Amino acid sequence: MSLYKRFSLFAAGIFAVVGLIFLFFPNAALVFFNHISAYFGLSETPLQGAGFYLILAAAYMYLVTLLAILMYRNPAQHIYPFLLAHAKLASSILSLFLFFIYRPYLIFLANFVIDGLIGLAALYFYLKIRKTGLSGNA
C-alpha cells in the first residue's frame, strides 16, 4: 500500500474518531488540554459544552473524514488532497491567529501544529499527484 493511501486511511480514521469525540463528548478535548496548560504557563480554555459551534465542528470533521476516504479510494484524483490541505491549513492559521489575538490557549497552539502538519502533508501529496501522477511508492 502506498504512503499516500496509508496516510489517507489513517487520516480518515483519526478524523472520524475526533469528530465523534466532538459530537458525543464536547468538552473532552478542552478538559485534556486544560490539564496540561499550566505546565506551559497558559490559561485554561473555558468549557462551552454543546451548542451551535459543536454542530460546525462535527460537520467539519465529517467533511475532512470524507475527503480522506475519497483520497484513499481515488488516489489519482488531486482535488481531494487539495481540498483537505485548504481545510487543515485554514484551521491551522486561524488557530495561530486566535492564539495571538484572542487568548494564548494551549489548544489553539496544538491545533496550529497538528492541523498545520496534516495540511502540509496533504499539500505535498496534492503537488506530487498534480505534477507526476501517483506512483506506487507515493
MODELLER restraints for C-alpha pairs under 7 A, 6 or more apart:
rsr = mdl.restraints
at = mdl.atoms
rsr.add(forms.Gaussian(group=physical.xy_distance, feature=features.Distance(at['CA:2:A'], at['CA:136:A']), mean=5.77, stdev=0.5))
rsr.add(forms.Gaussian(group=physical.xy_distance, feature=features.Distance(at['CA:2:A'], at['CA:137:A']), mean=5.07, stdev=0.5))
rsr.add(forms.Gaussian(group=physical.xy_distance, feature=features.Distance(at['CA:2:A'], at['CA:138:A']), mean=5.59, stdev=0.5))
rsr.add(forms.Gaussian(group=physical.xy_distance, feature=features.Distance(at['CA:3:A'], at['CA:137:A']), mean=6.44, stdev=0.5))
rsr.add(forms.Gaussian(group=physical.xy_distance, feature=features.Distance(at['CA:3:A'], at['CA:138:A']), mean=5.34, stdev=0.5))
rsr.add(forms.Gaussian(group=physical.xy_distance, feature=features.Distance(at['CA:4:A'], at['CA:138:A']), mean=5.54, stdev=0.5))
rsr.add(forms.Gaussian(group=physical.xy_distance, feature=features.Distance(at['CA:5:A'], at['CA:72:A']), mean=5.03, stdev=0.5))
rsr.add(forms.Gaussian(group=physical.xy_distance, feature=features.Distance(at['CA:5:A'], at['CA:75:A']), mean=6.98, stdev=0.5))
rsr.add(forms.Gaussian(group=physical.xy_distance, feature=features.Distance(at['CA:8:A'], at['CA:68:A']), mean=4.91, stdev=0.5))
rsr.add(forms.Gaussian(group=physical.xy_distance, feature=features.Distance(at['CA:8:A'], at['CA:69:A']), mean=6.48, stdev=0.5))
rsr.add(forms.Gaussian(group=physical.xy_distance, feature=features.Distance(at['CA:8:A'], at['CA:71:A']), mean=5.85, stdev=0.5))
rsr.add(forms.Gaussian(group=physical.xy_distance, feature=features.Distance(at['CA:8:A'], at['CA:72:A']), mean=5.14, stdev=0.5))
rsr.add(forms.Gaussian(group=physical.xy_distance, feature=features.Distance(at['CA:9:A'], at['CA:68:A']), mean=6.68, stdev=0.5))
rsr.add(forms.Gaussian(group=physical.xy_distance, feature=features.Distance(at['CA:9:A'], at['CA:69:A']), mean=6.53, stdev=0.5))
rsr.add(forms.Gaussian(group=physical.xy_distance, feature=features.Distance(at['CA:9:A'], at['CA:72:A']), mean=6.01, stdev=0.5))
rsr.add(forms.Gaussian(group=physical.xy_distance, feature=features.Distance(at['CA:11:A'], at['CA:68:A']), mean=6.14, stdev=0.5))
rsr.add(forms.Gaussian(group=physical.xy_distance, feature=features.Distance(at['CA:12:A'], at['CA:65:A']), mean=4.59, stdev=0.5))
rsr.add(forms.Gaussian(group=physical.xy_distance, feature=features.Distance(at['CA:12:A'], at['CA:68:A']), mean=4.94, stdev=0.5))
rsr.add(forms.Gaussian(group=physical.xy_distance, feature=features.Distance(at['CA:12:A'], at['CA:69:A']), mean=5.77, stdev=0.5))
rsr.add(forms.Gaussian(group=physical.xy_distance, feature=features.Distance(at['CA:15:A'], at['CA:61:A']), mean=5.79, stdev=0.5))
rsr.add(forms.Gaussian(group=physical.xy_distance, feature=features.Distance(at['CA:15:A'], at['CA:64:A']), mean=6.70, stdev=0.5))
rsr.add(forms.Gaussian(group=physical.xy_distance, feature=features.Distance(at['CA:15:A'], at['CA:65:A']), mean=5.23, stdev=0.5))
rsr.add(forms.Gaussian(group=physical.xy_distance, feature=features.Distance(at['CA:16:A'], at['CA:61:A']), mean=6.64, stdev=0.5))
rsr.add(forms.Gaussian(group=physical.xy_distance, feature=features.Distance(at['CA:16:A'], at['CA:62:A']), mean=6.69, stdev=0.5))
rsr.add(forms.Gaussian(group=physical.xy_distance, feature=features.Distance(at['CA:16:A'], at['CA:65:A']), mean=5.75, stdev=0.5))
rsr.add(forms.Gaussian(group=physical.xy_distance, feature=features.Distance(at['CA:19:A'], at['CA:58:A']), mean=5.12, stdev=0.5))
rsr.add(forms.Gaussian(group=physical.xy_distance, feature=features.Distance(at['CA:19:A'], at['CA:61:A']), mean=4.93, stdev=0.5))
rsr.add(forms.Gaussian(group=physical.xy_distance, feature=features.Distance(at['CA:19:A'], at['CA:62:A']), mean=6.56, stdev=0.5))
rsr.add(forms.Gaussian(group=physical.xy_distance, feature=features.Distance(at['CA:22:A'], at['CA:54:A']), mean=6.90, stdev=0.5))
rsr.add(forms.Gaussian(group=physical.xy_distance, feature=features.Distance(at['CA:22:A'], at['CA:57:A']), mean=6.99, stdev=0.5))
rsr.add(forms.Gaussian(group=physical.xy_distance, feature=features.Distance(at['CA:22:A'], at['CA:58:A']), mean=6.16, stdev=0.5))
rsr.add(forms.Gaussian(group=physical.xy_distance, feature=features.Distance(at['CA:23:A'], at['CA:54:A']), mean=6.68, stdev=0.5))
rsr.add(forms.Gaussian(group=physical.xy_distance, feature=features.Distance(at['CA:23:A'], at['CA:58:A']), mean=5.85, stdev=0.5))
rsr.add(forms.Gaussian(group=physical.xy_distance, feature=features.Distance(at['CA:26:A'], at['CA:49:A']), mean=5.62, stdev=0.5))
rsr.add(forms.Gaussian(group=physical.xy_distance, feature=features.Distance(at['CA:26:A'], at['CA:50:A']), mean=6.08, stdev=0.5))
rsr.add(forms.Gaussian(group=physical.xy_distance, feature=features.Distance(at['CA:27:A'], at['CA:47:A']), mean=6.23, stdev=0.5))
rsr.add(forms.Gaussian(group=physical.xy_distance, feature=features.Distance(at['CA:27:A'], at['CA:49:A']), mean=5.70, stdev=0.5))
rsr.add(forms.Gaussian(group=physical.xy_distance, feature=features.Distance(at['CA:30:A'], at['CA:45:A']), mean=6.56, stdev=0.5))
rsr.add(forms.Gaussian(group=physical.xy_distance, feature=features.Distance(at['CA:30:A'], at['CA:47:A']), mean=6.69, stdev=0.5))
rsr.add(forms.Gaussian(group=physical.xy_distance, feature=features.Distance(at['CA:33:A'], at['CA:106:A']), mean=6.51, stdev=0.5))
rsr.add(forms.Gaussian(group=physical.xy_distance, feature=features.Distance(at['CA:33:A'], at['CA:107:A']), mean=6.00, stdev=0.5))
rsr.add(forms.Gaussian(group=physical.xy_distance, feature=features.Distance(at['CA:34:A'], at['CA:44:A']), mean=4.93, stdev=0.5))
rsr.add(forms.Gaussian(group=physical.xy_distance, feature=features.Distance(at['CA:34:A'], at['CA:45:A']), mean=6.36, stdev=0.5))
rsr.add(forms.Gaussian(group=physical.xy_distance, feature=features.Distance(at['CA:37:A'], at['CA:43:A']), mean=6.41, stdev=0.5))
rsr.add(forms.Gaussian(group=physical.xy_distance, feature=features.Distance(at['CA:37:A'], at['CA:44:A']), mean=6.27, stdev=0.5))
rsr.add(forms.Gaussian(group=physical.xy_distance, feature=features.Distance(at['CA:37:A'], at['CA:106:A']), mean=5.84, stdev=0.5))
rsr.add(forms.Gaussian(group=physical.xy_distance, feature=features.Distance(at['CA:42:A'], at['CA:104:A']), mean=6.42, stdev=0.5))
rsr.add(forms.Gaussian(group=physical.xy_distance, feature=features.Distance(at['CA:42:A'], at['CA:105:A']), mean=6.01, stdev=0.5))
rsr.add(forms.Gaussian(group=physical.xy_distance, feature=features.Distance(at['CA:42:A'], at['CA:106:A']), mean=6.47, stdev=0.5))
rsr.add(forms.Gaussian(group=physical.xy_distance, feature=features.Distance(at['CA:43:A'], at['CA:104:A']), mean=7.00, stdev=0.5))
rsr.add(forms.Gaussian(group=physical.xy_distance, feature=features.Distance(at['CA:43:A'], at['CA:105:A']), mean=5.90, stdev=0.5))
rsr.add(forms.Gaussian(group=physical.xy_distance, feature=features.Distance(at['CA:44:A'], at['CA:105:A']), mean=6.59, stdev=0.5))
rsr.add(forms.Gaussian(group=physical.xy_distance, feature=features.Distance(at['CA:45:A'], at['CA:105:A']), mean=6.15, stdev=0.5))
rsr.add(forms.Gaussian(group=physical.xy_distance, feature=features.Distance(at['CA:64:A'], at['CA:84:A']), mean=6.33, stdev=0.5))
rsr.add(forms.Gaussian(group=physical.xy_distance, feature=features.Distance(at['CA:67:A'], at['CA:80:A']), mean=5.69, stdev=0.5))
rsr.add(forms.Gaussian(group=physical.xy_distance, feature=features.Distance(at['CA:67:A'], at['CA:84:A']), mean=6.36, stdev=0.5))
rsr.add(forms.Gaussian(group=physical.xy_distance, feature=features.Distance(at['CA:70:A'], at['CA:80:A']), mean=6.69, stdev=0.5))
rsr.add(forms.Gaussian(group=physical.xy_distance, feature=features.Distance(at['CA:71:A'], at['CA:80:A']), mean=5.72, stdev=0.5))
rsr.add(forms.Gaussian(group=physical.xy_distance, feature=features.Distance(at['CA:71:A'], at['CA:81:A']), mean=6.62, stdev=0.5))
rsr.add(forms.Gaussian(group=physical.xy_distance, feature=features.Distance(at['CA:75:A'], at['CA:134:A']), mean=6.93, stdev=0.5))
rsr.add(forms.Gaussian(group=physical.xy_distance, feature=features.Distance(at['CA:76:A'], at['CA:129:A']), mean=6.69, stdev=0.5))
rsr.add(forms.Gaussian(group=physical.xy_distance, feature=features.Distance(at['CA:76:A'], at['CA:133:A']), mean=6.52, stdev=0.5))
rsr.add(forms.Gaussian(group=physical.xy_distance, feature=features.Distance(at['CA:76:A'], at['CA:134:A']), mean=5.81, stdev=0.5))
rsr.add(forms.Gaussian(group=physical.xy_distance, feature=features.Distance(at['CA:78:A'], at['CA:126:A']), mean=5.33, stdev=0.5))
rsr.add(forms.Gaussian(group=physical.xy_distance, feature=features.Distance(at['CA:78:A'], at['CA:129:A']), mean=5.80, stdev=0.5))
rsr.add(forms.Gaussian(group=physical.xy_distance, feature=features.Distance(at['CA:78:A'], at['CA:130:A']), mean=5.92, stdev=0.5))
rsr.add(forms.Gaussian(group=physical.xy_distance, feature=features.Distance(at['CA:81:A'], at['CA:122:A']), mean=5.02, stdev=0.5))
rsr.add(forms.Gaussian(group=physical.xy_distance, feature=features.Distance(at['CA:81:A'], at['CA:123:A']), mean=6.51, stdev=0.5))
rsr.add(forms.Gaussian(group=physical.xy_distance, feature=features.Distance(at['CA:81:A'], at['CA:125:A']), mean=6.53, stdev=0.5))
rsr.add(forms.Gaussian(group=physical.xy_distance, feature=features.Distance(at['CA:81:A'], at['CA:126:A']), mean=5.15, stdev=0.5))
rsr.add(forms.Gaussian(group=physical.xy_distance, feature=features.Distance(at['CA:82:A'], at['CA:122:A']), mean=6.85, stdev=0.5))
rsr.add(forms.Gaussian(group=physical.xy_distance, feature=features.Distance(at['CA:82:A'], at['CA:123:A']), mean=6.27, stdev=0.5))
rsr.add(forms.Gaussian(group=physical.xy_distance, feature=features.Distance(at['CA:82:A'], at['CA:126:A']), mean=5.46, stdev=0.5))
rsr.add(forms.Gaussian(group=physical.xy_distance, feature=features.Distance(at['CA:84:A'], at['CA:119:A']), mean=6.76, stdev=0.5))
rsr.add(forms.Gaussian(group=physical.xy_distance, feature=features.Distance(at['CA:84:A'], at['CA:122:A']), mean=6.30, stdev=0.5))
rsr.add(forms.Gaussian(group=physical.xy_distance, feature=features.Distance(at['CA:85:A'], at['CA:119:A']), mean=4.25, stdev=0.5))
rsr.add(forms.Gaussian(group=physical.xy_distance, feature=features.Distance(at['CA:85:A'], at['CA:120:A']), mean=6.60, stdev=0.5))
rsr.add(forms.Gaussian(group=physical.xy_distance, feature=features.Distance(at['CA:85:A'], at['CA:122:A']), mean=4.94, stdev=0.5))
rsr.add(forms.Gaussian(group=physical.xy_distance, feature=features.Distance(at['CA:85:A'], at['CA:123:A']), mean=5.19, stdev=0.5))
rsr.add(forms.Gaussian(group=physical.xy_distance, feature=features.Distance(at['CA:86:A'], at['CA:119:A']), mean=6.92, stdev=0.5))
rsr.add(forms.Gaussian(group=physical.xy_distance, feature=features.Distance(at['CA:88:A'], at['CA:115:A']), mean=5.03, stdev=0.5))
rsr.add(forms.Gaussian(group=physical.xy_distance, feature=features.Distance(at['CA:88:A'], at['CA:116:A']), mean=6.36, stdev=0.5))
rsr.add(forms.Gaussian(group=physical.xy_distance, feature=features.Distance(at['CA:88:A'], at['CA:118:A']), mean=6.52, stdev=0.5))
rsr.add(forms.Gaussian(group=physical.xy_distance, feature=features.Distance(at['CA:88:A'], at['CA:119:A']), mean=4.70, stdev=0.5))
rsr.add(forms.Gaussian(group=physical.xy_distance, feature=features.Distance(at['CA:89:A'], at['CA:115:A']), mean=6.38, stdev=0.5))
rsr.add(forms.Gaussian(group=physical.xy_distance, feature=features.Distance(at['CA:89:A'], at['CA:116:A']), mean=5.41, stdev=0.5))
rsr.add(forms.Gaussian(group=physical.xy_distance, feature=features.Distance(at['CA:89:A'], at['CA:119:A']), mean=4.97, stdev=0.5))
rsr.add(forms.Gaussian(group=physical.xy_distance, feature=features.Distance(at['CA:91:A'], at['CA:115:A']), mean=6.54, stdev=0.5))
rsr.add(forms.Gaussian(group=physical.xy_distance, feature=features.Distance(at['CA:92:A'], at['CA:111:A']), mean=6.08, stdev=0.5))
rsr.add(forms.Gaussian(group=physical.xy_distance, feature=features.Distance(at['CA:92:A'], at['CA:112:A']), mean=4.02, stdev=0.5))
rsr.add(forms.Gaussian(group=physical.xy_distance, feature=features.Distance(at['CA:92:A'], at['CA:113:A']), mean=6.84, stdev=0.5))
rsr.add(forms.Gaussian(group=physical.xy_distance, feature=features.Distance(at['CA:92:A'], at['CA:115:A']), mean=5.15, stdev=0.5))
rsr.add(forms.Gaussian(group=physical.xy_distance, feature=features.Distance(at['CA:92:A'], at['CA:116:A']), mean=5.06, stdev=0.5))
rsr.add(forms.Gaussian(group=physical.xy_distance, feature=features.Distance(at['CA:93:A'], at['CA:112:A']), mean=6.39, stdev=0.5))
rsr.add(forms.Gaussian(group=physical.xy_distance, feature=features.Distance(at['CA:95:A'], at['CA:108:A']), mean=4.86, stdev=0.5))
rsr.add(forms.Gaussian(group=physical.xy_distance, feature=features.Distance(at['CA:95:A'], at['CA:109:A']), mean=6.61, stdev=0.5))
rsr.add(forms.Gaussian(group=physical.xy_distance, feature=features.Distance(at['CA:95:A'], at['CA:111:A']), mean=6.26, stdev=0.5))
rsr.add(forms.Gaussian(group=physical.xy_distance, feature=features.Distance(at['CA:95:A'], at['CA:112:A']), mean=5.24, stdev=0.5))
rsr.add(forms.Gaussian(group=physical.xy_distance, feature=features.Distance(at['CA:96:A'], at['CA:108:A']), mean=6.40, stdev=0.5))
rsr.add(forms.Gaussian(group=physical.xy_distance, feature=features.Distance(at['CA:96:A'], at['CA:109:A']), mean=6.23, stdev=0.5))
rsr.add(forms.Gaussian(group=physical.xy_distance, feature=features.Distance(at['CA:96:A'], at['CA:112:A']), mean=5.59, stdev=0.5))
rsr.add(forms.Gaussian(group=physical.xy_distance, feature=features.Distance(at['CA:98:A'], at['CA:108:A']), mean=6.87, stdev=0.5))
rsr.add(forms.Gaussian(group=physical.xy_distance, feature=features.Distance(at['CA:99:A'], at['CA:105:A']), mean=6.15, stdev=0.5))
rsr.add(forms.Gaussian(group=physical.xy_distance, feature=features.Distance(at['CA:99:A'], at['CA:108:A']), mean=5.57, stdev=0.5))
rsr.add(forms.Gaussian(group=physical.xy_distance, feature=features.Distance(at['CA:99:A'], at['CA:109:A']), mean=6.44, stdev=0.5))
